[in-house]
Amino acid sequence: MKTASLSRILGAALGVAASTTIASAQQHGVLFTADNAAAGNHVWVVSRSGATLALTNSYATGGLGLGTADGLPSQGSILLSPDGAWLLVCNAGSGEISVFETLAGGALQLTDKVASGGLRPVSVAMNGTLVYVLNADGGAGSVDNVTAFHLGCGNLTMLPGSTRFLSGTNTGPAEVAITRDGEHLIVTEKASNLIDTWELGVDGLASSHLTFTSLGATPYGFAVGRGGKVFVSEAAGGAAGASSVSSYSVGATGTLTTVSAKVPTDQTAACWLALSPSGSLLYTGNAGAGTLSAFKVRANGEISLVTTGGDTANIGAGTHPADLAFSHNGALLFSLNNGNGSISAFEVKGNGSLQSMGGLSGLPSTAAGLAAW
């Protein structure tokens, strides 16, 4: 049976009165990542007091990870529902999605585990009760696809006839997301340098598949913003100092119109991207450089680099910053660095600069996905 959402249970667990404001409640929170272990995937729970992090527990997903160093070559393999009530986790090694209910103090209870509609789920998206899973099946000898589910009371039910294939057999798919209005599905393909869009019907089924050549090479992580805006990191095949970010506007039929084209990060391998809750800032995790880059976002979706040279935060060579996540109120940004098994915490300043607030070490190099409240 569904209990209170994470925003309330954290307050209760910490003795915060029900009337406490969201801002003050955000002094405490929780992060989730997965170890992606081939022998058995687990969610690792990290509690925080302010920006101070502590590993508190781990929970078996009932599925398998891939056990690959530097995690998964994707964004969004762990997803926390907007109300904090449910956590969805990709089991890339066993072709399954696990669903957890969030309980007091960041505890988790496994409520369901279902086949993902493919062999290698690497990213998951949600809008209301509609869930889409991206299966990178080309890397497992099949065909890359997306498949839809309905989430109800902690259970995932596959929508019959919902599987849709990408532009080719093995496209190196990186992420799936649903636009905020729930009308379009988007996928990035690293290997083919394409971005896919579909229209979503009231039944949740995708139709009218379109593909667009990415403005920058190797489109990777992305975020959907207000007003149908999409912000895409471009890793440029890992070429030194060559990565960039582009922004688009999604039209009624799923067409992509350029807003800002290939704005340089001046860094290497900008793979992961996070948009602030306010929509005014975005950050890339530059895996090859061990840095983060910040961009300001205008209301029309135009973006501009905050720091000359693109190095807003230098985590360190070989750290491989991967998935990024904001605290629920946007005051803190967290980076999963599976190159050295750590999570870095930063305070987000109004001008987009980042102040290091320490972090946590001791995570496995296989860790993948990051969600935060």
BAZA-652166 format. One record per residue (C-alpha): x, y, z. Coordinates in steps of 0.1 Angstrom, whole numbers, padded with zeros to 4 digits. Layout:
<atom c1="X" c2="Y" c3="Z"/>
...
end
This chain:
<atom c1="0000" c2="0000" c3="0000"/>
<atom c1="0013" c2="0034" c3="-0010"/>
<atom c1="0025" c2="0056" c3="0019"/>
<atom c1="0035" c2="0093" c3="0021"/>
<atom c1="0058" c2="0107" c3="-0005"/>
<atom c1="0095" c2="0112" c3="0002"/>
<atom c1="0092" c2="0149" c3="0008"/>
<atom c1="0070" c2="0142" c3="0038"/>
<atom c1="0086" c2="0111" c3="0052"/>
<atom c1="0120" c2="0128" c3="0054"/>
<atom c1="0106" c2="0156" c3="0074"/>
<atom c1="0088" c2="0131" c3="0097"/>
<atom c1="0119" c2="0110" c3="0101"/>
<atom c1="0139" c2="0140" c3="0111"/>
<atom c1="0113" c2="0153" c3="0135"/>
<atom c1="0103" c2="0182" c3="0113"/>
<atom c1="0068" c2="0196" c3="0119"/>
<atom c1="0042" c2="0192" c3="0091"/>
<atom c1="0041" c2="0230" c3="0087"/>
<atom c1="0079" c2="0232" c3="0080"/>
<atom c1="0085" c2="0250" c3="0047"/>
<atom c1="0099" c2="0231" c3="0018"/>
<atom c1="0130" c2="0253" c3="0018"/>
<atom c1="0140" c2="0244" c3="0054"/>
<atom c1="0131" c2="0207" c3="0049"/>
<atom c1="0156" c2="0207" c3="0021"/>
<atom c1="0184" c2="0209" c3="0048"/>
<atom c1="0179" c2="0171" c3="0048"/>
<atom c1="0175" c2="0147" c3="0020"/>
<atom c1="0186" c2="0115" c3="0003"/>
<atom c1="0204" c2="0103" c3="-0028"/>
<atom c1="0201" c2="0070" c3="-0047"/>
<atom c1="0226" c2="0053" c3="-0070"/>
<atom c1="0230" c2="0017" c3="-0081"/>
<atom c1="0262" c2="-0004" c3="-0080"/>
<atom c1="0253" c2="-0021" c3="-0114"/>
<atom c1="0269" c2="-0053" c3="-0101"/>
<atom c1="0268" c2="-0082" c3="-0125"/>
<atom c1="0263" c2="-0107" c3="-0096"/>
<atom c1="0233" c2="-0087" c3="-0083"/>
<atom c1="0223" c2="-0051" c3="-0087"/>
<atom c1="0217" c2="-0030" c3="-0056"/>
<atom c1="0205" c2="0005" c3="-0048"/>
<atom c1="0228" c2="0024" c3="-0025"/>
<atom c1="0211" c2="0050" c3="-0002"/>
<atom c1="0230" c2="0081" c3="0008"/>
<atom c1="0215" c2="0104" c3="0034"/>
<atom c1="0224" c2="0140" c3="0036"/>
<atom c1="0223" c2="0167" c3="0063"/>
<atom c1="0228" c2="0199" c3="0043"/>
<atom c1="0256" c2="0188" c3="0019"/>
<atom c1="0271" c2="0163" c3="0044"/>
<atom c1="0267" c2="0128" c3="0029"/>
<atom c1="0266" c2="0094" c3="0046"/>
<atom c1="0261" c2="0060" c3="0031"/>
<atom c1="0232" c2="0044" c3="0051"/>
<atom c1="0219" c2="0013" c3="0034"/>
<atom c1="0217" c2="-0008" c3="0002"/>
<atom c1="0188" c2="-0028" c3="-0013"/>
<atom c1="0188" c2="-0056" c3="-0038"/>
<atom c1="0169" c2="-0049" c3="-0069"/>
<atom c1="0163" c2="-0086" c3="-0076"/>
<atom c1="0180" c2="-0081" c3="-0110"/>
<atom c1="0215" c2="-0079" c3="-0125"/>
<atom c1="0237" c2="-0051" c3="-0135"/>
<atom c1="0264" c2="-0052" c3="-0162"/>
<atom c1="0294" c2="-0048" c3="-0139"/>
<atom c1="0311" c2="-0024" c3="-0163"/>
<atom c1="0337" c2="0001" c3="-0151"/>
<atom c1="0325" c2="0037" c3="-0153"/>
<atom c1="0289" c2="0026" c3="-0149"/>
<atom c1="0265" c2="0026" c3="-0179"/>
<atom c1="0270" c2="0047" c3="-0211"/>
<atom c1="0236" c2="0063" c3="-0206"/>
<atom c1="0217" c2="0089" c3="-0185"/>
<atom c1="0187" c2="0082" c3="-0164"/>
<atom c1="0192" c2="0046" c3="-0154"/>
<atom c1="0177" c2="0055" c3="-0120"/>
<atom c1="0146" c2="0077" c3="-0118"/>
<atom c1="0128" c2="0092" c3="-0087"/>
<atom c1="0091" c2="0101" c3="-0093"/>
<atom c1="0084" c2="0138" c3="-0091"/>
<atom c1="0066" c2="0134" c3="-0057"/>
<atom c1="0095" c2="0112" c3="-0044"/>
<atom c1="0072" c2="0082" c3="-0038"/>
<atom c1="0087" c2="0058" c3="-0062"/>
<atom c1="0122" c2="0048" c3="-0074"/>
<atom c1="0126" c2="0031" c3="-0107"/>
<atom c1="0159" c2="0012" c3="-0115"/>
<atom c1="0173" c2="-0003" c3="-0147"/>
<atom c1="0187" c2="-0038" c3="-0143"/>
<atom c1="0208" c2="-0037" c3="-0175"/>
<atom c1="0222" c2="-0072" c3="-0171"/>
<atom c1="0190" c2="-0090" c3="-0167"/>
<atom c1="0166" c2="-0069" c3="-0189"/>
<atom c1="0143" c2="-0058" c3="-0160"/>
<atom c1="0130" c2="-0027" c3="-0142"/>
<atom c1="0127" c2="-0027" c3="-0105"/>
<atom c1="0102" c2="-0005" c3="-0086"/>
<atom c1="0108" c2="0006" c3="-0050"/>
<atom c1="0085" c2="0025" c3="-0027"/>
<atom c1="0103" c2="0052" c3="-0006"/>
<atom c1="0098" c2="0049" c3="0031"/>
<atom c1="0108" c2="0069" c3="0062"/>
<atom c1="0144" c2="0079" c3="0064"/>
<atom c1="0151" c2="0070" c3="0028"/>
<atom c1="0144" c2="0033" c3="0033"/>
<atom c1="0132" c2="0014" c3="0003"/>
<atom c1="0107" c2="-0015" c3="-0003"/>
<atom c1="0108" c2="-0034" c3="-0035"/>
<atom c1="0072" c2="-0035" c3="-0049"/>
<atom c1="0077" c2="-0049" c3="-0084"/>
<atom c1="0103" c2="-0062" c3="-0109"/>
<atom c1="0093" c2="-0067" c3="-0146"/>
<atom c1="0108" c2="-0074" c3="-0179"/>
<atom c1="0119" c2="-0042" c3="-0196"/>
<atom c1="0106" c2="-0050" c3="-0231"/>
<atom c1="0142" c2="-0056" c3="-0242"/>
<atom c1="0175" c2="-0071" c3="-0232"/>
<atom c1="0195" c2="-0041" c3="-0219"/>
<atom c1="0175" c2="-0013" c3="-0202"/>
<atom c1="0197" c2="0018" c3="-0197"/>
<atom c1="0173" c2="0047" c3="-0192"/>
<atom c1="0138" c2="0053" c3="-0179"/>
<atom c1="0114" c2="0083" c3="-0182"/>
<atom c1="0081" c2="0092" c3="-0165"/>
<atom c1="0052" c2="0116" c3="-0170"/>
<atom c1="0023" c2="0111" c3="-0146"/>
<atom c1="0017" c2="0073" c3="-0146"/>
<atom c1="0032" c2="0068" c3="-0180"/>
<atom c1="0067" c2="0052" c3="-0180"/>
<atom c1="0090" c2="0046" c3="-0210"/>
<atom c1="0121" c2="0024" c3="-0209"/>
<atom c1="0150" c2="0027" c3="-0234"/>
<atom c1="0165" c2="-0007" c3="-0242"/>
<atom c1="0200" c2="-0007" c3="-0258"/>
<atom c1="0195" c2="-0041" c3="-0273"/>
<atom c1="0218" c2="-0035" c3="-0302"/>
<atom c1="0247" c2="-0041" c3="-0278"/>
<atom c1="0232" c2="-0075" c3="-0269"/>
<atom c1="0226" c2="-0087" c3="-0304"/>
<atom c1="0191" c2="-0075" c3="-0309"/>
<atom c1="0175" c2="-0041" c3="-0319"/>
<atom c1="0174" c2="-0009" c3="-0298"/>
<atom c1="0139" c2="0001" c3="-0287"/>
<atom c1="0116" c2="0020" c3="-0264"/>
<atom c1="0087" c2="0003" c3="-0246"/>
<atom c1="0059" c2="0019" c3="-0225"/>
<atom c1="0044" c2="0009" c3="-0191"/>
<atom c1="0018" c2="0021" c3="-0167"/>
<atom c1="0028" c2="0027" c3="-0131"/>
<atom c1="0000" c2="0021" c3="-0106"/>
<atom c1="0004" c2="0014" c3="-0069"/>
<atom c1="0040" c2="0004" c3="-0072"/>
<atom c1="0034" c2="-0020" c3="-0101"/>
<atom c1="0045" c2="-0016" c3="-0137"/>
<atom c1="0022" c2="-0030" c3="-0165"/>
<atom c1="0035" c2="-0031" c3="-0201"/>
<atom c1="0013" c2="-0013" c3="-0226"/>
<atom c1="0005" c2="-0039" c3="-0253"/>
<atom c1="0019" c2="-0030" c3="-0287"/>
<atom c1="0040" c2="-0001" c3="-0273"/>
<atom c1="0075" c2="-0012" c3="-0284"/>
<atom c1="0090" c2="0012" c3="-0310"/>
<atom c1="0124" c2="0007" c3="-0327"/>
<atom c1="0151" c2="0034" c3="-0331"/>
<atom c1="0168" c2="0044" c3="-0363"/>
<atom c1="0189" c2="0013" c3="-0366"/>
<atom c1="0199" c2="-0019" c3="-0349"/>
<atom c1="0228" c2="-0007" c3="-0328"/>
<atom c1="0226" c2="0031" c3="-0323"/>
<atom c1="0243" c2="0035" c3="-0290"/>
<atom c1="0211" c2="0050" c3="-0273"/>
<atom c1="0219" c2="0072" c3="-0243"/>
<atom c1="0186" c2="0085" c3="-0228"/>
<atom c1="0149" c2="0086" c3="-0231"/>
<atom c1="0126" c2="0114" c3="-0218"/>
<atom c1="0091" c2="0127" c3="-0221"/>
<atom c1="0084" c2="0164" c3="-0227"/>
<atom c1="0068" c2="0182" c3="-0197"/>
<atom c1="0034" c2="0185" c3="-0215"/>
<atom c1="0034" c2="0147" c3="-0220"/>
<atom c1="0030" c2="0150" c3="-0258"/>
<atom c1="0064" c2="0139" c3="-0271"/>
<atom c1="0090" c2="0112" c3="-0265"/>
<atom c1="0127" c2="0119" c3="-0272"/>
<atom c1="0158" c2="0096" c3="-0275"/>
<atom c1="0194" c2="0104" c3="-0282"/>
<atom c1="0215" c2="0080" c3="-0303"/>
<atom c1="0253" c2="0083" c3="-0297"/>
<atom c1="0265" c2="0061" c3="-0325"/>
<atom c1="0243" c2="0074" c3="-0352"/>
<atom c1="0244" c2="0111" c3="-0342"/>
<atom c1="0207" c2="0112" c3="-0343"/>
<atom c1="0179" c2="0125" c3="-0321"/>
<atom c1="0145" c2="0106" c3="-0323"/>
<atom c1="0111" c2="0121" c3="-0315"/>
<atom c1="0076" c2="0105" c3="-0314"/>
<atom c1="0042" c2="0120" c3="-0307"/>
<atom c1="0024" c2="0104" c3="-0277"/>
<atom c1="-0013" c2="0097" c3="-0279"/>
<atom c1="-0037" c2="0099" c3="-0250"/>
<atom c1="-0032" c2="0061" c3="-0247"/>
<atom c1="0005" c2="0066" c3="-0241"/>
<atom c1="0015" c2="0050" c3="-0274"/>
<atom c1="0042" c2="0066" c3="-0296"/>
<atom c1="0036" c2="0074" c3="-0333"/>
<atom c1="0050" c2="0096" c3="-0361"/>
<atom c1="0086" c2="0087" c3="-0356"/>
<atom c1="0110" c2="0114" c3="-0367"/>
<atom c1="0148" c2="0116" c3="-0367"/>
<atom c1="0171" c2="0146" c3="-0367"/>
<atom c1="0208" c2="0149" c3="-0372"/>
<atom c1="0224" c2="0162" c3="-0340"/>
<atom c1="0240" c2="0196" c3="-0343"/>
<atom c1="0271" c2="0183" c3="-0324"/>
<atom c1="0286" c2="0148" c3="-0326"/>
<atom c1="0277" c2="0121" c3="-0301"/>
<atom c1="0244" c2="0134" c3="-0286"/>
<atom c1="0243" c2="0120" c3="-0251"/>
<atom c1="0225" c2="0132" c3="-0220"/>
<atom c1="0197" c2="0157" c3="-0222"/>
<atom c1="0170" c2="0175" c3="-0202"/>
<atom c1="0136" c2="0187" c3="-0211"/>
<atom c1="0126" c2="0222" c3="-0200"/>
<atom c1="0095" c2="0244" c3="-0200"/>
<atom c1="0078" c2="0254" c3="-0232"/>
<atom c1="0090" c2="0224" c3="-0251"/>
<atom c1="0127" c2="0232" c3="-0248"/>
<atom c1="0153" c2="0204" c3="-0250"/>
<atom c1="0190" c2="0208" c3="-0240"/>
<atom c1="0214" c2="0181" c3="-0253"/>
<atom c1="0251" c2="0174" c3="-0244"/>
<atom c1="0274" c2="0166" c3="-0273"/>
<atom c1="0304" c2="0145" c3="-0264"/>
<atom c1="0321" c2="0148" c3="-0298"/>
<atom c1="0334" c2="0113" c3="-0296"/>
<atom c1="0356" c2="0122" c3="-0267"/>
<atom c1="0378" c2="0145" c3="-0287"/>
<atom c1="0399" c2="0168" c3="-0264"/>
<atom c1="0382" c2="0201" c3="-0256"/>
<atom c1="0356" c2="0196" c3="-0284"/>
<atom c1="0323" c2="0189" c3="-0266"/>
<atom c1="0293" c2="0212" c3="-0266"/>
<atom c1="0257" c2="0217" c3="-0257"/>
<atom c1="0228" c2="0226" c3="-0281"/>
<atom c1="0192" c2="0236" c3="-0273"/>
<atom c1="0161" c2="0229" c3="-0294"/>
<atom c1="0124" c2="0237" c3="-0294"/>
<atom c1="0100" c2="0208" c3="-0300"/>
<atom c1="0071" c2="0215" c3="-0324"/>
<atom c1="0036" c2="0201" c3="-0323"/>
<atom c1="0045" c2="0173" c3="-0347"/>
<atom c1="0078" c2="0165" c3="-0329"/>
<atom c1="0100" c2="0186" c3="-0352"/>
<atom c1="0132" c2="0200" c3="-0336"/>
<atom c1="0140" c2="0237" c3="-0342"/>
<atom c1="0175" c2="0250" c3="-0333"/>
<atom c1="0176" c2="0276" c3="-0305"/>
<atom c1="0213" c2="0275" c3="-0296"/>
<atom c1="0237" c2="0255" c3="-0318"/>
<atom c1="0267" c2="0236" c3="-0305"/>
<atom c1="0278" c2="0260" c3="-0277"/>
<atom c1="0313" c2="0249" c3="-0267"/>
<atom c1="0321" c2="0236" c3="-0232"/>
<atom c1="0358" c2="0238" c3="-0240"/>
<atom c1="0360" c2="0205" c3="-0221"/>
<atom c1="0363" c2="0169" c3="-0230"/>
<atom c1="0334" c2="0143" c3="-0233"/>
<atom c1="0304" c2="0163" c3="-0220"/>
<atom c1="0282" c2="0133" c3="-0216"/>
<atom c1="0258" c2="0139" c3="-0187"/>
<atom c1="0235" c2="0170" c3="-0183"/>
<atom c1="0212" c2="0184" c3="-0156"/>
<atom c1="0188" c2="0213" c3="-0158"/>
<atom c1="0181" c2="0232" c3="-0125"/>
<atom c1="0145" c2="0230" c3="-0112"/>
<atom c1="0141" c2="0268" c3="-0119"/>
<atom c1="0152" c2="0261" c3="-0155"/>
<atom c1="0177" c2="0290" c3="-0154"/>
<atom c1="0210" c2="0269" c3="-0152"/>
<atom c1="0223" c2="0237" c3="-0167"/>
<atom c1="0254" c2="0217" c3="-0161"/>
<atom c1="0274" c2="0191" c3="-0180"/>
<atom c1="0295" c2="0163" c3="-0165"/>
<atom c1="0326" c2="0163" c3="-0186"/>
<atom c1="0337" c2="0127" c3="-0181"/>
<atom c1="0370" c2="0130" c3="-0200"/>
<atom c1="0381" c2="0162" c3="-0183"/>
<atom c1="0370" c2="0154" c3="-0148"/>
<atom c1="0351" c2="0187" c3="-0146"/>
<atom c1="0316" c2="0203" c3="-0147"/>
<atom c1="0305" c2="0231" c3="-0169"/>
<atom c1="0278" c2="0256" c3="-0163"/>
<atom c1="0254" c2="0274" c3="-0187"/>
<atom c1="0229" c2="0301" c3="-0182"/>
<atom c1="0195" c2="0295" c3="-0198"/>
<atom c1="0173" c2="0323" c3="-0211"/>
<atom c1="0135" c2="0321" c3="-0212"/>
<atom c1="0135" c2="0313" c3="-0249"/>
<atom c1="0160" c2="0284" c3="-0244"/>
<atom c1="0191" c2="0302" c3="-0255"/>
<atom c1="0222" c2="0291" c3="-0236"/>
<atom c1="0256" c2="0307" c3="-0228"/>
<atom c1="0287" c2="0294" c3="-0210"/>
<atom c1="0291" c2="0308" c3="-0175"/>
<atom c1="0329" c2="0304" c3="-0171"/>
<atom c1="0355" c2="0311" c3="-0198"/>
<atom c1="0372" c2="0278" c3="-0205"/>
<atom c1="0342" c2="0259" c3="-0194"/>
<atom c1="0357" c2="0247" c3="-0161"/>
<atom c1="0331" c2="0256" c3="-0134"/>
<atom c1="0342" c2="0228" c3="-0111"/>
<atom c1="0373" c2="0207" c3="-0113"/>
<atom c1="0367" c2="0173" c3="-0096"/>
<atom c1="0400" c2="0158" c3="-0109"/>
<atom c1="0416" c2="0139" c3="-0137"/>
<atom c1="0403" c2="0103" c3="-0139"/>
<atom c1="0372" c2="0110" c3="-0117"/>
<atom c1="0348" c2="0105" c3="-0146"/>
<atom c1="0319" c2="0126" c3="-0135"/>
<atom c1="0288" c2="0109" c3="-0147"/>
<atom c1="0251" c2="0113" c3="-0137"/>
<atom c1="0242" c2="0146" c3="-0121"/>
<atom c1="0213" c2="0154" c3="-0098"/>
<atom c1="0199" c2="0185" c3="-0081"/>
<atom c1="0184" c2="0186" c3="-0046"/>
<atom c1="0147" c2="0191" c3="-0049"/>
<atom c1="0149" c2="0228" c3="-0043"/>
<atom c1="0179" c2="0233" c3="-0066"/>
<atom c1="0202" c2="0246" c3="-0039"/>
<atom c1="0227" c2="0217" c3="-0043"/>
<atom c1="0241" c2="0198" c3="-0072"/>
<atom c1="0256" c2="0163" c3="-0069"/>
<atom c1="0279" c2="0145" c3="-0093"/>
<atom c1="0284" c2="0107" c3="-0093"/>
<atom c1="0321" c2="0102" c3="-0101"/>
<atom c1="0325" c2="0065" c3="-0108"/>
<atom c1="0362" c2="0069" c3="-0119"/>
<atom c1="0371" c2="0072" c3="-0082"/>
<atom c1="0340" c2="0059" c3="-0066"/>
<atom c1="0327" c2="0092" c3="-0051"/>
<atom c1="0298" c2="0116" c3="-0051"/>
<atom c1="0307" c2="0153" c3="-0050"/>
<atom c1="0284" c2="0179" c3="-0035"/>
<atom c1="0282" c2="0216" c3="-0046"/>
<atom c1="0263" c2="0246" c3="-0035"/>
<atom c1="0247" c2="0263" c3="-0066"/>
<atom c1="0253" c2="0301" c3="-0066"/>
<atom c1="0229" c2="0325" c3="-0083"/>
<atom c1="0255" c2="0333" c3="-0111"/>
<atom c1="0259" c2="0296" c3="-0118"/>
<atom c1="0292" c2="0291" c3="-0101"/>
<atom c1="0296" c2="0261" c3="-0078"/>
<atom c1="0311" c2="0260" c3="-0043"/>
<atom c1="0325" c2="0226" c3="-0033"/>
<atom c1="0308" c2="0212" c3="-0002"/>
<atom c1="0327" c2="0179" c3="0001"/>
<atom c1="0312" c2="0146" c3="-0007"/>
<atom c1="0314" c2="0108" c3="-0002"/>
<atom c1="0338" c2="0081" c3="-0012"/>
<atom c1="0337" c2="0043" c3="-0012"/>
<atom c1="0314" c2="0037" c3="-0041"/>
<atom c1="0322" c2="0010" c3="-0067"/>
<atom c1="0336" c2="0020" c3="-0101"/>
<atom c1="0306" c2="0002" c3="-0117"/>
<atom c1="0281" c2="0026" c3="-0101"/>
<atom c1="0255" c2="0041" c3="-0125"/>
<atom c1="0226" c2="0065" c3="-0122"/>
<atom c1="0219" c2="0092" c3="-0096"/>
<atom c1="0186" c2="0105" c3="-0082"/>
<atom c1="0183" c2="0130" c3="-0053"/>
<atom c1="0157" c2="0147" c3="-0031"/>
end
